[in-house]
Amino acid sequence: MDFFDKVVLIVDDEKHTRDGLRLSLEDEFDIYTAASIREAAEVLKSESVDVMVTDLRLGGESGMDLIEQALSIPRPPTCLLMTAFGSEDVAVEAMKRGAYDYVSKPLNIDELELVIKRAIQSRSTQEEVQALKVQVDQKFGLENIIGHSMAMEPVFETVRQVAPTKATVLIEGESGTGKELISRAIHNLSGRPRAKMVTVHCAALSEQLLESELFGHERGAFTGATERRVGRFEEANGGTLFLDEIGEIDSSTQVKLLRAIGERTIERLGSNKAISIDVRVVAATNKNLMEMVQEGTFRDDLYFRLNVVSIQMPPLRERKEDIVLLVDSFLDEFCRENNKSRMELTTDALQRMLEYNWPGNVRELRTAVEHGVVMCSSGKIGIRHLPPFLREPTGNEMLLLPSSSVAARAADAKPSAPAALPNDTFVDLNLENMERRYIRVALERTDGNRTEAAKLLGISRRTMQRKIKEMEEAGALD
């Protein structure tokens, strides 16, 4: 690690100590000095300090107070305390209050340098972990679930309400609507986000394999069981278990699942020993479980155990005003993945996407955008670059209404969308114009706050900044 660009603040009321430490350490670090709490506060205000080393006694002031002040700022430095030999009890107290470590006087410069480097490395590791956590939250939190249509509002509201609780959740909706994304958002917004979330795709496993997958097995429980295996319930203990396609499980597994959820205990296959579990269950299905209950293929008692809170995921055809935002996000993703410059859709290509009924929902739209990015060698993705089902009519399109009817329908059905389609001709719309109108409305609704406008539109702040800059250069932001 290169330490020269790391900022170290030395705070000591004795000038010769400050100067001596600066001369000894400035070949390794970017050194600032201060003689008092006031001077240190000025440095902390103007510079991004990585490590602050302060003496315990600063004239009539206390280095302990300075550490408390430093740790209260938005990006606090890692704090080290210099204390006289024999004052270790005071130093330990400082560590309890947030200091990273302490060094005893008289100082050993080599030892101090080593402690500072260790503090910087620890800080760097913590920042990397925090950055990864932010990436995970952005990937699996509500911020990354794109959609501001009226149809998605009850979904988001229910997630916010149910996530902090321990209630079992049933997510229902067609394939490709984003049920797993919602389950991850529930987990990450819960009181157990640091615990594990375990996913089981129930449709992919046979009856015996599914039971073993869920509950585990003992050695010799069945042919091929050569060793004990911990099941997914035990693996998810303390966290969340996501059961995808719950409607596919057989009657025997339904009984055991009912007991696991109701009694919070499981038994491994081949064992009669009950194992206590603390697992939050979120289930998803693309089937109508109530109809299955009426048909006798799904237990009613299990259905009611799972359906404590229900979330209905709307199909994409019922939230078409989200298509522009989704397309924009997917273009960013796939252009970056394929090392291509940022692309846009032509007017005709976008219109074809808006007309199409999307039976495969968001997953199908995502695939279509990826196809366009891969097949296009210029900056504009046209109809010829889209998948075959979009290039030629297949009978799956929505009826294309006159432009005024399209606008009226969008305005009537989705009054809370970020921006309603305008009442001018549909042919005049291209992706660039529609983006600009969405951005203007978002900025108006957030009083010009670009970060909040980006959240409102479901795009990153970096993307918002880039688009605003393009609009300013084109004179389109007025």
Residue pairs with C-beta under 8 A, 6 or more apart in sequence:
1 117
1 120
1 121
1 124
3 28
3 29
3 117
3 120
4 28
4 29
4 30
5 30
6 29
6 30
6 50
6 51
6 120
7 29
7 30
7 32
7 47
7 48
7 49
7 50
7 51
8 25
8 29
8 30
8 31
8 32
8 49
8 50
8 51
8 52
8 53
8 116
9 31
9 32
9 33
9 34
9 40
9 43
9 44
9 47
9 49
9 51
9 52
9 53
9 77
10 18
10 21
10 22
10 25
10 31
10 32
10 33
10 34
10 53
10 54
11 33
11 34
11 35
11 36
11 37
11 39
11 40
11 52
11 53
11 54
11 55
11 58
11 63
11 66
12 18
12 21
12 33
12 35
12 54
12 55
12 58
12 82
13 35
13 36
13 55
13 57
13 58
13 59
14 55
15 35
17 55
18 33
18 34
18 35
19 33
21 31
21 33
21 53
21 107
21 109
21 112
22 31
22 33
24 109
24 113
25 31
25 109
25 112
25 113
25 116
28 113
28 117
29 51
29 116
32 43
32 47
32 49
34 40
34 42
34 43
35 58
36 58
36 59
36 61
37 58
37 61
37 65
37 66
37 69
40 52
40 54
40 66
40 70
41 69
43 49
44 52
44 70
44 73
44 77
48 75
49 70
49 77
50 77
50 78
50 120
50 123
51 77
51 78
51 79
51 80
51 116
51 119
51 120
51 123
52 66
52 67
52 70
52 77
52 78
52 79
52 80
53 80
53 81
53 82
53 103
53 112
53 116
54 63
54 66
54 67
54 79
54 80
54 81
54 82
55 63
55 81
55 82
55 83
56 62
56 63
56 64
56 81
56 82
56 83
56 84
56 87
56 90
56 91
56 94
57 63
58 66
63 81
63 82
63 94
64 81
64 90
64 93
64 94
64 97
67 79
67 81
67 94
67 97
67 98
67 99
68 97
68 98
70 76
70 77
70 79
71 79
71 98
78 100
78 119
78 120
78 122
78 123
79 94
79 98
79 99
79 100
80 99
80 100
80 101
80 102
80 103
80 115
80 116
80 119
81 91
81 94
81 95
81 99
81 101
81 102
81 103
82 102
82 103
82 104
82 105
82 107
83 90
83 91
83 94
83 102
83 103
83 104
83 105
84 104
84 105
85 104
85 105
85 106
87 104
88 102
88 104
91 99
91 102
91 104
92 102
94 102
95 101
95 102
100 119
100 122
101 115
101 118
101 119
103 111
103 112
103 115
136 188
137 143
137 188
138 144
140 181
140 184
140 185
140 187
140 188
141 185
141 188
141 189
142 156
142 159
142 160
142 185
142 189
143 455
143 458
144 181
144 458
145 152
145 156
145 178
145 181
145 182
145 185
145 458
146 322
146 325
146 326
146 329
146 458
146 459
147 155
147 319
147 322
147 325
147 326
147 458
148 321
148 322
148 325
148 416
148 417
148 418
148 456
148 457
148 458
149 314
149 319
149 320
149 321
149 322
149 414
149 416
149 417
150 413
150 414
150 415
150 416
150 417
151 314
151 318
151 319
151 414
152 314
152 319
152 322
153 416
154 312
155 182
155 311
155 312
155 313
155 314
158 309
158 311
159 182
159 185
159 186
159 189
159 311
160 189
162 169
162 186
162 309
162 311
163 185
163 186
163 187
163 189
163 190
164 189
164 190
164 191
166 280
167 308
167 309
168 261
168 280
168 281
168 282
168 283
168 305
168 306
168 307
168 308
168 309
169 183
169 186
169 281
169 282
169 283
169 308
169 309
169 310
169 311
170 246
170 283
170 284
170 285
170 289
170 306
170 307
170 308
170 309
170 310
170 311
171 179
171 182
171 183
171 282
171 283
171 284
171 285
171 310
171 311
171 313
172 179
172 284
172 285
172 286
172 288
172 289
172 310
172 311
172 312
172 313
173 179
173 284
173 286
173 312
173 313
173 314
173 315
174 286
174 313
174 315
174 361
175 286
175 360
175 361
175 363
176 316
176 360
176 361
176 362
176 363
176 364
177 313
177 314
177 315
177 316
177 361
177 362
178 313
178 361
178 362
179 244
179 284
179 286
179 313
180 199
180 242
180 244
180 284
182 311
182 313
183 197
183 199
183 240
183 242
183 282
183 284
184 197
184 242
186 240
186 282
187 193
187 197
187 239
187 240
187 242
187 280
187 282
190 240
190 280
192 238
192 239
192 240
192 280
195 236
195 238
195 239
195 240
196 235
196 236
196 238
196 239
196 240
197 236
197 239
197 240
197 241
197 242
198 232
198 235
198 236
198 239
198 240
198 241
198 242
199 242
199 244
200 210
200 213
200 214
200 232
200 241
200 242
200 243
200 244
201 244
201 245
202 210
202 243
202 244
202 245
202 246
202 248
202 249
203 244
203 245
203 248
205 213
207 250
207 252
207 253
208 222
210 249
210 250
210 253
211 252
211 253
211 256
211 269
212 221
212 222
212 225
212 229
212 231
212 269
213 231
213 232
214 231
214 232
214 233
214 253
214 256
214 257
214 260
214 266
215 231
215 233
215 256
215 260
215 266
215 267
215 268
215 269
216 228
216 229
216 230
216 231
216 233
216 234
216 266
216 268
216 269
217 225
217 228
217 229
217 231
217 268
217 269
217 270
218 225
218 228
218 268
218 269
218 270
218 271
219 225
219 226
219 227
219 228
219 270
220 270
221 268
221 269
221 270
221 271
222 269
222 270
225 269
225 270
228 268
229 268
231 266
231 268
232 241
233 241
233 260
233 266
233 277
233 279
234 266
234 275
234 277
236 279
237 277
237 278
237 279
238 278
238 279
239 279
239 280
240 279
240 280
240 281
240 282
241 279
241 280
241 281
241 282
242 282
242 283
242 284
243 257
243 281
243 282
243 283
243 284
244 283
244 284
245 284
245 285
245 286
246 283
246 284
246 285
246 289
246 306
247 285
247 286
247 287
247 289
247 292
247 298
249 257
251 299
254 298
254 299
254 302
255 299
256 266
256 267
257 302
258 299
258 301
258 302
258 305
259 265
259 266
260 266
260 277
260 279
261 281
261 302
261 305
261 306
262 305
264 276
264 277
264 278
264 279
265 274
265 275
265 276
265 277
266 274
266 275
266 277
267 273
267 274
267 275
268 275
281 306
283 306
289 298
289 303
289 306
289 307
290 303
292 298
293 299
293 300
293 303
315 358
315 361
316 322
316 323
316 358
316 361
316 362
316 364
316 365
317 357
317 358
317 398
319 414
320 354
320 410
321 410
321 414
321 417
321 418
321 420
321 421
323 353
323 354
323 365
324 350
324 431
324 434
324 435
324 438
325 418
325 438
325 457
325 458
325 459
326 362
326 365
326 366
327 345
327 350
327 353
327 365
327 369
327 431
328 431
328 435
328 459
328 463
329 458
329 459
330 365
330 366
330 369
330 370
331 342
331 343
331 344
331 345
331 369
331 373
332 342
332 459
332 460
332 463
334 340
334 369
334 370
334 373
334 374
335 341
335 342
335 343
335 373
338 373
338 374
340 373
341 379
342 379
343 372
343 373
343 376
343 379
343 380
343 381
344 379
344 380
344 381
344 431
344 432
345 353
345 372
345 380
345 381
345 382
345 430
345 431
346 380
346 381
346 382
346 383
346 430
346 431
347 427
347 429
347 430
347 431
348 382
348 383
349 372
349 381
349 382
349 383
349 385
349 386
350 429
350 430
350 431
350 434
351 426
351 427
351 429
352 383
352 386
352 390
353 365
353 368
353 386
353 390
355 397
355 398
355 400
356 389
356 390
356 396
356 397
356 398
357 396
357 397
357 398
358 364
358 365
359 396
360 367
367 387
368 386
368 387
368 390
371 385
371 386
371 387
372 381
372 385
372 386
373 381
375 385
376 382
376 385
383 390
383 391
384 391
389 396
401 409
403 423
403 424
403 425
403 426
403 427
404 423
406 421
406 426
407 420
407 421
407 422
407 423
410 417
410 420
410 421
411 420
411 421
414 420
418 438
418 441
418 442
418 445
418 456
418 457
419 434
419 437
419 438
419 440
419 441
419 442
421 429
422 429
422 437
435 467
436 471
436 476
438 457
439 453
439 457
439 464
439 467
439 468
439 471
440 477
442 453
442 454
442 456
442 457
443 449
443 450
443 453
445 453
445 456
446 452
446 453
446 456
450 461
450 464
450 465
450 468
451 461
451 464
453 464
454 460
454 461
454 463
454 464
457 464
468 477
471 477
